[in-house]
Amino acid sequence: MGEVIRVTDPGDPRLGDYACLSDPQLRKRYEHDVGVFIAEGPNVVRELVASDYRTKSLLLMPHRLDDLAGEIAAVDGPVFVADRELVREVVRFPNHQGALGCGHRRPLATPDEVLAGAGTVVVLEETNDPANLGAIFRSARALHVDAVLLGPRCADPLYRRTVRTSMGHVLHVPYAPLGDVDAGLADLRARGFRILALTPDPDAADLGALPPLDRVALLLGAEGPGLSEGALAGADLAVRIPMAASVDSLNVAVTAGIAFDALRRARDRTPAVPPSPSRPR
């Protein structure tokens, strides 16, 4: 059980992991140097404690002690308790809902590790908006995507806004970085994945009409420009979400959720394998 420690000094060095959370450049350097990340809000703290990431500490306002009693009992690190003004002075923003957690980062997984046994994978070429990335991870967990592969220009999955927007579900979805997207697509094809490139091109195939696929990798592009020509060329099939002619595209996170559901529905349409006829005795 975590030791509950009352804190009254905003300069207490034990709160250093939570300092200046509103400064993205400072936080990026600090979190990668120290090997930590921040979970913000009671529901996200619950996901942190329930995940395979080790919880380093919690920072709570007094009214959250009862709400998060189960989480406090489950952590090994300290549980710092401070009043509203002190927490605001430390973290420098007001929307934490009185509950924050600090987790230990883990060594990055490799594509080999996250693709083992995976059937549905999403490849993100350049999702650099943390909120969109978090929403994609949330949909991925909800709609049974097995793994996420991240191009080199994607946002940090453990950045505070990404973790918050995912509601902590990013902590449960296996992911790995790709040093090179083109090489990653070639590797997926060699592993037997069918690569689908999502595009608003009206000549692309209707995603909802696809037959079930045993192993599928869905390729999504950057906010705004979409997929690069190289990524489109590396796909096996271009697919689209049918929409009204007056709308040319959707937000990438919305697109991802719709596409994940379409792939799930296709899997559910897979006919059952009939039993083998019994041999006569």
LINKAKA-V269830 format. One line per field, one symbol per residue. ss: DSSP state (A for helix, B for strand, O for the rest). phi: phi as a letter, one per 20 degrees, with the letter a starting at -180 (. if undefined). burial: I if it has 24 or more other ideal C-beta (glycine too) atoms within 12 Angstrom, else O. Layout:
# LINKAKA-V269830
ss=???
phi=???
burial=???
This chain:
# LINKAKA-V269830
ss=OOOBBBOOOOOOAAAAAAOOOOOAAAAAAAAAAAOBBBBBOAAAAAAAAAOOOOBBBBBBOOOAAAAOAAAAAAOOOOBBBOOAAAAAAAAOOOOOOOBBBBBBOOOOBOAAAAAOOOOBBBBBOOOOOAAAAAAAAAAAAAOOOOBBBBOOOOOOOOOAAAAAAOOOAAAOOBBBBOOOAAAAAAAAAAOOOBBBBBOOOOOOBBAAAOOOOOOBBBBBOBOOOBOOAAAAAOOOBBBBOOOOOOOOOOOAAAAAAAAAAAAAAAAAOOOOOOOOOOOOO
phi=.ffecfccdfegffegfdflfedffffgfffffencbddcnffffffgfeeeffeeacccegfeffgdgffffeeeefdecbfgffffffembeeelmbccddefdgffdggfeefnfdccdddfbedeffffffffffgffdmeeacddffdffffdfgfffffflnfgfddfbbedfbffffffffffeneeedeebegfefffgfdffgcfccdedcdffnfmfffffffeeebeccdfbgffdeacgfffgffffgffffffffefffffffffffe
burial=OIOIOOIOOIOIOIIIIIIIIOOOOOIIOIIOOOOIIIIIIIIIIIIIIOIOIOIIIIIIIOOIIOOIOOIIOOIOIIIIIIOOOIIOIIIOIOOIIIIIIIIIIOOOIOIOOIIOOIIIIIIIIIIIIIIIIIIIIIIIIOIOIIIIIIIOOIIIIIIIIIIIIIIIIIIIIIIIIIOOIIOIIOIIIOIOIIIIIIIIOOOIIOIOOIOOIOIIIIIIIIIOOIIOOOIIOIIIIIIIIOOOOOOOIIOIIIIIIIIIIIIIOIIOOOOOOOOOOOOOO
